[in-house]
Amino acid sequence: MRQEEKKTIRAAVLGAILFLLIQIFHTSLKGVDDWDLLSALYLIAGCCNVAFGFAIFAQGWLFFSNQLSRGRLYASALFLGVCVFDFIHTVSYVRIPWISSFISADESLWLLVTSRLASAVGILFIFSREDGPVSAAAKGKAFKISFLLIILSLGVFIFGRSLIPQLIGEDWLNALKRTLDLVVLFIYLIGVALIVYPGKVEKSASLLIIIRSLIFFSLGQAFCMNPLSIGELDHLFGMVCSGIAYYLLLTGVYRLTIEEPFHEKQQIEARINYLAYHDELTGLPNRRCLMQRVEGMIQTSQKDTSKGFSALIIMNINHFKNINDSLGHYAGDLLLQLVSRRIAVQVERNEELFSMGADEFAFLMTDRSSLEGCLIRARELLGLFESPVSLESGEYHISLSMGISIYPGDGATAEQMIQNADTAVHNAKDQNVEIRRYTPAMQMKAKERLKLENDLRRALERGEFYLVYQPQVQLDTGETVGMEALLRWNHPKRGLVSPADFIPIAEESGLIVPIGEWVLRTACLQNKAWQMKGYRPICVSINLSIRQFLQPNLAGKIGAILDEIGLDPCYVDLEITESMTLDKETTFEQLNRLKELGVFISIDDFGTGYSSLHYLKDMPIDRLKIDRSFVSDVLEDSNNAAIVSTITSMAHHLKLKVTAEGVENVEQLEFLRQQHCHEAQGFLFSKPIQAAEFELSFLKPLLRLHS
């Protein structure tokens, strides 16, 4: 671009110097009066002009006619007429016998004026506006208009050349010609100014070429209207300058409307192709590229059996979601870039790093001598993150989980290699270890989990869920004062599926929300049914999952269910886990909305989470449930005994009820009574049982007792 700018400035300076030198030496040049020589040179220059003009026309008519731009189409149509007038002017000016008898040399100068005026106005109109594509249908319309204007102009010239001088006189006609010459020069200069303006905007190389052509057009026009006329040489210099201008315009139009769009299209295609095989954020090759590389590696290994082992490592950043949630997506993106750079600088021969999207990366190692060497290299990569990563908000220690698949052995295709390594990394995260090599058992477990999720989606509509109830006993009186509703799944083929197996899947898939709503409705219906039978009303405890708890319309849903059933909210106890209280603001808002319904709220598994006592005292809760892990070893472990005692004492001071879970023997029960624990539940009183058995064992005795 700078080179083109220099050429443009140089053209303007040289043109001005040439014009001045010719004016200085015009007396010497005046002696050149060999008409045959001058006419031959003029004919050559004129024919060159016509050829260049026709070439501009041909660019629009012949080349890529289905991809026309407005600038190329209009320039083509314009210079069709310009080259016609230039041709007639040239052959008549040099006095070609047949033409000169019809059009004189002086009359031919009007054809030149018409040509220059058309080119000046056309160039100003075309190149001072922003270019854009036009349809192929516009091509025929533009050239029809061009032909019509050519015929009309020739008609005006033929019929007006004898009539106009008689009407206005020769002097007025000469004055008109000088005025039109000035107008043409002025329009050329305006064209330069409009294309250059505003000067701070960088011009393309093609526009700079067009500016140079306008400079030579202006110079040629200056020669043709030179007040210090030096005869026929003056017109010859003007025609030569116009020829240079035509050539430059031809080059500029080609580059502006054909070459530059073509290169731009190539760049766009190259960019699209790059993005198809690279991750935009990190610049690393992506999954598609990895697939090709692994396929190539497998093909090479099959052809050359002397090749060593190859390993594919899928790396996952642990707890990446916490970075995104707490620091924002900008920090998350920055972390991905920093991690990719830290690994990329350690890439060695026969190694490649890929981005798998999100927080996953792939590391391909080929031609390794042993399996142990692959594992050693994987541990070296883990060691890269012993030092913290610096983000704008501070330094953070991160860790990676890795899953490895080895070729040959862990997959016969690229898809299998990638899938198996991905299975291994998820197994590593589930087992809370750093590195796992793929084993077929992992795939079986993953398939089993997927099948279980599919079955879980249909379990609700098929009525495969049911509830069991475990009594909650008041320690002072021994009476049943409540019950906890617990979900069970009776699979048609597997039989009873443990909640420990299906609840996490329901949580991850989001199925826990409709399942939790079913549990709430079913437990409340059962409690209302027992009340309608005349049993003494007791409270039913229902667990809320974190997905349920975070629903903004949870209180409205629960209120609608209770109104529909007709159950007083005071007989419903909603249990949340301690970990749900980490987001204090959201927790307080949700708990307040629930308390407005009139339900009781308990914190389940208390002591295993991270509740702050400062927030706990302000939370609208009614009860703490001591986790069974503390109760089970309360007699053997003094620390557990101290924790239970502390929780109980704290609850009394906060005026909260305390329920101990997992009570299995009389000794534990006696200890809890000594600590003034209010209630307890566990196998000592009953295992979780179905509704009919619970009614028979715990509600009817209460009815007899109080009757």
C-alpha angles and dihedrals in degrees: 000000000000088000091055091048090053091049091051093050090045091051092052093048095045091047092053092046091049092051092048093047092051090050091049093051097035091117093058092044091050088075092066100097104145097134095189091056094043094047091049091050091045091050091051092048092046093049090050089053091050091047093051091046091050090048089056088052092048092053090064098036101045112019120078091333090173091059101048123160123210093245095051094045096048093043089051093050091045096051093047086070094037094055091047092055092042091053094050090045093050098049092044095045093054088048102244100191103243096036095043090056088058101035121028125218092252092049090049089062087068088058087053091050090050091049094048093045091051092048093047095049092041095050091046091051096044105042101035089065130071112265124234143165122281130195123258088245089067090063095071092044093051094050093045089056090046093053091047092052092047092053092043092050093047089049091052090048096048097045096035101049093080099030102047097056089053091051101046105015133239096278093053090046092053090047089051091052093050089049092050090048089054091047091052092050091046092051092050090053091046088052090055091049095048094048092046094046124127092037095198093064111090112241124220118247091249093055089051089055090051089050088054090051090053089051090056091043087055091047092050090049090050090056092049092053096037109150089205092061115195096187129250092347089070092062091042092056089047091052092048091050090048089051090054089047091051091051092049091047090050090052093044095049091048093051094041099047105025114017100040095045088047092052090044090052090049090051091049091049090048090050092049090048090049092050090047089062103028138059109245095212100050100020090230124136109269137225093280090055091046090054091055093046093050091047089051091048092052093048091049092049092050092052095043110040091183090074114111130229123309124204133197116202121194110200124198125189109234117235092000090149089063090059091050094046097044103033101025136248093286090062089044092054091047090051091052090052093048093048092049092049093048091054096038094059089057095052110124136189113309091018132107134182123215136183115232094188129261109027098333130104132182126216118196120199121184137188098020120169097222145007090243089058090057092052092046090053090049091054090049089057090051089053090061089077100052086102118064126258115241116227126172091264095050144287121317132191112222133180136202134222116212134201119191132200119185127210122248102032108028099061142354097211136043091249092053093047092052094042093048093049088049090051090051094052092051089050089051090053092047091050092043093235130130103232134025128176114213118262126180089243089067091057091049090051092048091049090047090052092049091049091048090052091051090050090047091057090059098037095084096052091044093053095239095140124085137169132241125194131218118197124238112214129204106231097212096054104018090231125141105248100167148354137221118228112220127190123236131182121212103195113204092229106019096043116212112011116204115245086228087065103044105028094068090049091049089050095051095044095045092241089119090080098064090034091051091050089052091051091050094048094044095048092048092047090051093048091049090048091054090049090051088055089059101255117147108269115253132176123262117212117215126187119230120207120221091250090055093045093053093055107116091215096045095115091050092051093049092045091052092050093049092048091049092050095039094230119151108241091228088074093059124083116189114205121207127180123245092245090063090068095065092097095062099186095050092042094053093049094048095045092050091052090050093047089054087065090060098244125138120246127208133183107228126209090016115191097036097080136055106263116160114227088219091063094034093065091055098044117108094238132134107198146024120213113206111225116250091235090072096042096049094062098030093119097043101039117056090196092058090047090052092049093051091047092049094048092049093048092047092050091053091052091048089047092241128140119244125215121184118212128207099031105169108161142032093250092060089047092052092049091052091050090053089054089051093242109176104214141004140193132190147105090301087074101026144317116245106287136183122268098261093051092044090053092050096044103038113013102046093050088052090051092052092044095054095039 
